[in-house]
Amino acid sequence: MKLNLLFGLCFCLLSKASFSNSTANIKETSRTIEKSGTKAQSKALPRIGIVGLAIESSTFSPARTHEEAFHAKIGAEIFTSYPFFSADSTIPKRAAWFPAFMGRSLPGGTVTREAYESMVKQSLALLKKNLPYDGIFFDIHGAMSVVGLDDPEGDFIVRIREVIGKKPIVSTSMDLHGNVSWRLAQNSDIITCYRMAPHEDAMQTKKRAVENLLTRLESGKGKPAYKAWIPIPILLPGEQTSTRIEPGKSLYAEVAPASLQKGVVDAAIWIGYAWADEPRNHAVVMVTGDDKETVAKTAEQLAASFWKVRKDFDFVAPTANLKDALDKAIASQKHPFFISDSGDNPTAGGAGDVTWTLTEILARPEFKSENGPSLIYASIPGPEFVKAAIAAGVGGKVDATAGAAVDARFAPPIRLAGTIESIEYGDKNAEVEVVVKVGSVHVIVTKLRKPYHKEADFTRLGLNPRKSDIVVVKIGYLEPELYNMRADWLLALTPGGVDQNLERLGYKRIKHPMFPLDKDMKDPDLKAQFVPLSDK
């Protein structure tokens, strides 16, 4: 009975094979929770489920995202995604946990309706197995787009409520580039999001969502009495709203103190997601708590602060067109000189296989000779090229094409003729990675698309980005390891499904007026709107 009380049937959801890589961690966590069983006899622990789907999807990319891209975890395997569920944490001992379904994909194109429905139905079926619940940890990104369906996260939480009922407390954790619709706000009882971009506080945010949920259950306070929601007509890309620089730095510095006020449970600012064309895509402020006046005042202060600095937001790095960026990088004495190939950034929703930038690089005479400026290009998918590289082997010559299988709007597949310098297997996203040297350019070609955010992503392929003259990465703002490595950096305004020039995208369905698209818009009404509680 102790184990059933504390852990339900969650471990029975996995076969031995499905969690072979994490068995030791799961068993240790299970043993820790079992040890707390004697303490639980005096007071039943709250029953909490875990469920979620996370992706940001560009509706301006021709790519489609399928179910396998979500690398779903089921049952106890989900614990391995959260360090705060480790055996030495107190969190596992504070509730009976029932992890159901968690799918997390690289950003990409619109999710197919079939994939979405399949994952939602699996989630609901697994949740049904362990009813009733006192709470749910709902872990989402908030910028998923699904073919033929607006506001999928809102749809998902409504369907979850149909299974679990209106009584359980749902604590929602999101990316600050997510979108908070009215129905998502109504069906969430506590809601929070990241406070940093880049998202160095991602795990801290998820833990905060769990801690908020546990505190409300343990204290007996239940659902916060008030939820203030303020839509803000601003739509900006993440590369212009980084918290590394002003005004994002100071704006987001207001959030934590606001959340610590008496009568407030949590406070959050969502920038929103710029590369989807839905009415919900815009900034939002939400504050939850028990003091109506403080909750409203806090939300309005944060919204006013955001609106006040809207015209001060600018790109996190100097920008240039690709030609100028390459000219400056070649002439520079600062190495490595990073260039962001921003328009096809796979971690913002780009297809990741636009060949336009690489085509322009290889056409430059400076890179024709193997003794030219050293340049690393990361990366381009090309499964057929990878197959040819494997056949040729390291040191072999390959002449084959890569890229533009999904997004050929700006350039066709690119011909790469060069020497294979390395082949690596086993990456979760890429599966197989190949380095081919063409002139003085080292091109990373992958079987499947992959972002390159860490130094190890390069060094495991035999590449040393610190000693390269130029490093071009399909990325927007540089992630921390690359940012700390750079000697200089330009953000190239290149074409793709996540074009930084929002005016080129051709929105048809977002709400207007919207800053900065509507230049002369009037100041909006930024008064707090109180969202009905989920059980009202």
Residue pairs with C-beta under 8 A, 6 or more apart in sequence:
2 34
2 37
2 38
2 40
2 41
3 34
3 37
5 37
5 40
5 44
5 45
5 96
6 33
6 34
6 36
6 37
6 40
6 45
6 96
7 30
7 33
7 34
7 96
7 97
7 98
8 47
8 96
8 97
8 98
8 130
9 98
9 129
9 130
10 75
10 76
10 97
10 98
10 99
10 130
11 26
11 30
11 75
11 76
12 75
13 74
13 75
13 76
13 100
13 126
13 129
14 74
14 75
14 76
14 77
16 23
18 74
18 75
18 77
19 26
19 75
19 76
19 77
19 80
22 77
22 79
22 80
25 79
25 80
25 86
25 87
26 76
26 77
26 79
26 80
28 86
28 87
29 76
29 79
29 85
29 86
29 87
29 92
30 76
31 87
32 87
32 88
32 92
32 93
33 92
33 93
33 97
36 93
39 93
45 94
45 95
45 96
46 94
46 95
46 96
46 134
46 135
46 214
46 217
46 218
47 95
47 96
47 98
47 130
47 132
47 133
47 134
47 135
48 95
48 96
48 97
48 98
48 133
48 134
48 135
48 136
48 137
48 213
48 214
48 217
49 97
49 98
49 99
49 100
49 127
49 130
49 133
49 135
49 136
49 137
49 164
50 78
50 97
50 98
50 99
50 100
50 102
50 136
50 137
50 139
51 99
51 100
51 101
51 102
51 123
51 126
51 127
51 136
51 137
51 138
51 139
51 160
52 101
52 102
52 103
52 104
52 137
52 138
52 139
52 140
53 70
53 102
53 103
53 104
53 116
53 119
53 120
53 123
53 140
53 141
53 144
53 152
53 153
53 156
54 102
54 103
54 104
54 105
54 139
54 140
54 141
54 144
54 175
55 65
55 69
55 70
55 104
55 105
55 106
55 107
55 108
55 111
55 141
55 143
55 144
56 107
56 141
56 142
56 143
56 144
56 175
56 177
56 178
56 273
56 275
56 276
56 348
56 349
57 65
57 107
57 108
57 109
57 110
57 111
57 143
57 144
57 145
57 146
57 276
57 349
58 107
58 108
58 109
58 110
58 145
58 275
58 276
58 348
58 349
58 350
58 497
58 498
59 110
59 145
59 275
59 276
59 277
59 278
60 275
60 276
60 277
60 497
60 498
60 499
60 505
60 506
61 108
61 109
61 110
61 275
61 349
61 350
61 351
61 406
61 407
61 496
61 497
61 498
62 109
62 351
62 406
62 407
62 409
62 497
63 108
63 109
63 110
63 351
63 352
63 406
63 407
63 497
64 109
64 110
64 111
64 112
64 147
65 105
65 108
65 109
65 110
65 111
65 112
65 115
66 111
66 112
66 115
67 103
67 112
67 114
67 115
67 118
67 119
69 105
69 106
69 108
70 103
70 104
70 105
70 115
70 119
71 103
71 104
71 105
71 428
72 101
72 102
72 103
72 119
72 122
73 80
73 81
73 99
73 101
73 102
73 103
74 99
74 100
74 101
74 102
74 122
74 126
75 99
75 100
75 126
76 99
77 99
78 99
78 100
78 101
78 102
79 85
79 92
79 97
79 99
81 102
81 104
82 203
82 206
82 207
83 89
83 203
84 91
84 203
84 206
84 207
84 210
85 91
85 92
85 97
91 207
91 210
91 211
91 214
94 214
94 218
95 134
95 135
95 214
95 217
98 130
98 133
100 123
100 126
100 127
100 129
100 130
101 119
101 122
101 123
101 126
102 139
103 119
106 346
106 347
106 429
106 449
106 450
106 451
107 346
107 347
107 348
107 349
107 350
108 346
108 349
108 351
108 352
109 349
109 351
109 406
109 497
110 145
110 146
110 147
111 144
111 145
111 146
111 147
111 152
112 146
112 147
113 146
113 147
113 148
113 149
116 144
116 146
116 149
116 152
120 156
120 159
123 156
123 160
124 159
124 160
124 163
127 133
127 160
127 163
127 164
128 163
131 163
131 164
132 164
132 165
132 168
133 164
133 168
134 168
134 169
134 217
135 168
135 169
135 170
135 171
135 213
135 214
135 216
135 217
136 160
136 164
136 168
136 169
136 170
136 171
137 171
137 173
137 209
137 210
137 213
138 157
138 160
138 170
138 171
138 172
138 173
138 188
139 173
139 206
139 209
140 153
140 156
140 172
140 173
140 174
140 178
141 174
141 175
141 177
141 178
142 153
142 174
142 175
142 177
142 178
142 179
142 180
142 184
142 193
142 270
142 273
143 175
143 177
143 178
143 179
143 273
143 276
143 349
144 152
144 153
145 152
145 276
145 278
146 152
149 155
150 278
150 279
150 280
151 179
151 181
151 183
151 184
151 278
151 280
153 178
153 179
153 181
153 184
154 181
154 182
154 183
154 184
154 187
154 280
157 170
157 172
157 183
157 184
157 187
157 188
158 183
158 187
160 170
160 187
161 170
161 187
161 534
166 534
166 535
167 535
169 189
169 190
169 213
169 216
169 217
169 222
169 223
170 187
170 188
170 189
170 190
170 534
171 188
171 189
171 190
171 191
171 192
171 209
171 210
171 212
171 213
172 184
172 188
172 190
172 191
172 192
172 209
173 192
173 193
173 205
173 206
173 208
173 209
173 210
174 180
174 191
174 192
174 193
174 194
174 268
174 270
175 193
175 194
175 199
175 202
176 193
176 194
176 195
176 197
176 199
176 268
176 269
176 270
176 271
177 197
177 238
177 270
177 271
177 272
177 273
178 193
178 270
178 272
178 273
179 270
179 272
179 273
179 276
179 278
179 280
179 281
179 282
179 284
180 191
180 229
180 270
180 280
180 284
180 286
181 280
182 229
182 531
184 191
185 191
185 227
185 229
185 286
185 531
186 227
186 531
186 532
186 533
186 534
187 534
188 227
188 534
189 216
189 223
189 224
189 227
189 288
189 533
189 534
190 209
190 212
190 213
190 216
190 223
190 224
190 265
190 266
190 288
191 227
191 266
191 268
191 286
191 288
192 205
192 208
192 209
192 212
192 266
192 268
193 205
193 268
193 269
193 270
194 201
194 202
194 205
195 201
195 205
195 243
195 252
195 255
195 256
195 268
196 243
196 252
197 238
197 241
197 242
197 243
197 244
197 248
197 271
197 477
198 242
198 244
198 477
198 479
198 480
198 483
200 480
208 266
212 265
212 266
215 221
216 222
216 223
216 224
216 265
221 290
223 533
223 534
223 535
224 265
224 288
224 289
224 290
225 289
225 290
225 292
225 533
226 288
226 289
226 290
226 291
226 292
226 295
226 296
226 530
227 286
227 287
227 288
227 295
227 530
227 531
227 533
228 285
228 286
228 287
228 288
228 295
228 296
228 298
228 299
228 300
228 528
228 529
228 530
228 531
229 284
229 285
229 286
229 299
229 528
229 529
229 530
229 531
230 284
230 285
230 286
230 299
230 300
230 302
230 303
230 526
230 527
230 528
230 529
231 282
231 283
231 284
232 282
232 283
232 284
232 285
232 303
232 306
232 307
232 524
232 526
233 282
233 283
233 511
233 513
233 514
233 515
233 521
233 524
234 271
234 272
234 282
234 283
234 306
234 307
234 310
234 514
234 515
234 516
235 272
235 274
235 281
235 282
235 283
235 502
235 510
235 514
235 515
235 516
235 517
236 271
236 272
236 274
236 283
236 313
236 502
236 516
237 274
237 275
237 348
237 476
237 498
237 500
237 502
238 271
238 274
238 348
238 476
238 477
239 315
239 316
239 317
239 342
239 476
239 477
239 491
239 500
240 313
240 314
240 315
240 316
240 500
241 248
241 271
241 313
242 248
242 316
242 477
243 249
243 251
243 252
244 316
244 477
245 316
246 312
247 309
247 312
247 313
248 313
250 309
251 269
251 305
251 306
251 309
252 269
254 301
254 302
254 305
255 267
255 268
255 269
255 302
258 264
258 267
258 287
258 298
258 301
258 302
259 265
259 266
259 267
259 268
259 287
261 289
261 294
261 298
262 291
262 294
263 289
263 290
263 291
263 294
263 295
264 287
264 288
264 289
264 291
264 294
264 295
264 298
265 288
265 289
265 290
266 287
266 288
266 289
267 285
267 286
267 287
267 288
267 298
267 299
267 302
268 285
268 286
268 287
269 283
269 284
269 285
269 302
269 306
270 283
270 284
270 285
270 286
271 283
272 281
272 282
272 283
272 284
273 281
274 281
274 502
275 348
275 349
275 497
275 498
275 505
276 349
277 505
277 507
277 508
277 509
277 510
278 509
278 510
279 509
279 510
279 511
281 510
282 510
282 511
282 514
283 306
285 299
285 302
285 303
285 306
286 299
287 295
287 296
287 298
287 299
287 302
287 528
288 295
289 295
289 298
292 530
295 528
296 528
296 530
299 528
300 526
300 527
300 528
303 526
304 526
307 523
307 524
307 526
310 515
310 516
311 516
315 491
315 500
316 477
316 491
317 340
317 477
317 478
317 489
317 490
317 491
318 489
318 490
318 491
319 490
319 491
319 492
319 493
319 500
320 328
320 490
320 491
320 492
320 493
321 492
321 493
322 339
322 357
322 360
322 492
322 493
322 494
323 360
325 339
325 490
325 492
326 339
326 360
326 361
326 364
326 470
328 337
328 490
329 337
329 339
329 373
329 469
329 470
329 488
329 490
330 366
330 373
330 469
330 470
332 488
334 487
334 488
335 467
335 468
335 469
335 470
335 487
336 465
336 466
336 467
336 468
336 469
336 470
336 471
336 485
336 486
336 487
337 469
337 470
337 471
337 486
337 487
337 488
337 489
337 490
338 470
338 471
338 472
338 473
338 478
338 482
338 485
338 486
338 488
338 489
338 490
339 470
339 471
339 472
339 473
339 489
339 490
339 491
339 492
340 473
340 475
340 476
340 477
340 478
340 489
340 490
340 491
340 492
341 357
341 472
341 473
341 474
341 475
341 492
341 494
342 475
342 476
342 491
342 492
342 493
342 494
342 496
342 498
342 500
343 350
343 354
343 356
343 493
343 494
343 495
343 496
343 497
343 498
343 499
343 500
344 350
344 351
344 352
344 353
344 354
344 356
344 357
344 407
344 474
344 494
344 495
344 496
344 497
344 498
345 474
345 475
345 476
345 496
345 498
346 352
346 449
346 450
346 451
346 474
347 451
347 453
347 475
347 476
348 476
348 498
349 497
349 498
350 407
350 474
350 496
350 497
350 498
351 406
351 407
351 449
351 496
351 497
352 379
352 381
352 406
352 449
352 450
352 474
353 380
353 381
353 382
353 403
353 404
353 405
353 406
353 407
353 449
354 403
354 404
354 407
354 409
354 410
354 411
354 494
354 495
354 496
354 497
355 380
355 402
355 403
355 404
355 408
355 410
355 411
355 412
355 413
355 414
356 410
356 411
356 494
356 495
356 496
357 377
357 472
357 492
357 494
358 377
358 380
358 403
358 414
358 443
359 411
359 414
361 367
361 375
361 377
361 441
361 472
362 414
362 438
362 439
362 441
366 372
366 373
366 440
367 373
367 375
367 438
367 439
367 440
367 441
368 439
368 440
369 439
369 440
370 437
370 439
370 440
371 440
372 439
372 440
373 440
373 469
373 470
374 440
374 442
374 467
374 468
374 469
374 470
375 440
375 441
375 442
375 468
375 469
375 470
375 471
375 472
376 441
376 442
376 444
376 458
376 463
376 465
376 468
376 470
376 471
376 472
377 441
377 442
377 443
377 444
377 472
378 444
378 452
378 457
378 458
378 471
378 472
378 473
378 474
379 430
379 433
379 443
379 444
379 445
379 446
379 449
379 450
379 452
379 474
380 402
380 403
380 414
380 443
380 444
380 445
380 446
381 402
381 403
381 405
381 445
381 446
381 447
381 448
381 449
382 400
382 401
382 402
382 403
382 413
382 416
382 445
382 446
383 447
383 448
384 400
384 401
384 402
385 398
385 400
385 401
385 402
385 416
385 434
385 436
385 445
386 432
386 434
386 445
386 446
386 447
388 398
388 400
389 396
389 398
389 420
389 423
389 434
389 436
389 445
390 423
390 432
390 434
392 398
392 420
393 420
393 423
394 420
394 421
394 422
394 423
395 419
395 420
396 419
396 420
397 417
397 418
397 419
397 420
398 416
398 417
398 418
398 419
398 420
398 436
399 415
399 416
399 417
400 415
400 416
401 413
401 414
401 415
401 416
402 413
402 414
402 416
402 445
403 413
403 414
404 411
404 412
404 413
404 414
405 413
407 496
407 497
409 495
410 495
410 496
416 436
416 438
416 443
416 445
417 438
418 436
418 437
418 438
418 439
418 443
419 436
419 437
420 434
420 435
420 436
421 435
421 436
421 437
421 442
421 462
422 433
422 434
422 435
422 461
422 462
422 463
423 432
423 433
423 434
423 435
424 432
424 433
424 434
424 460
424 461
425 431
425 432
427 433
427 446
427 450
429 446
429 448
429 449
429 450
429 451
430 446
430 447
430 448
430 449
430 450
431 446
431 447
431 448
432 446
432 447
433 444
433 445
433 446
433 447
433 450
433 461
434 444
434 445
434 446
435 442
435 443
435 444
435 445
435 461
435 462
435 463
436 442
436 443
436 445
437 443
442 463
442 468
444 452
444 461
444 463
450 457
451 474
451 475
452 458
452 473
452 474
452 475
453 475
453 479
453 481
453 482
454 479
454 481
454 482
455 465
455 466
455 481
455 482
455 485
458 464
458 465
459 465
465 471
465 482
465 485
466 485
471 482
473 482
475 482
476 491
476 498
476 500
477 483
477 491
478 486
478 489
483 489
491 500
493 499
493 500
493 501
499 505
502 516
502 517
503 517
507 517
512 518
513 521
513 522
514 521
515 521
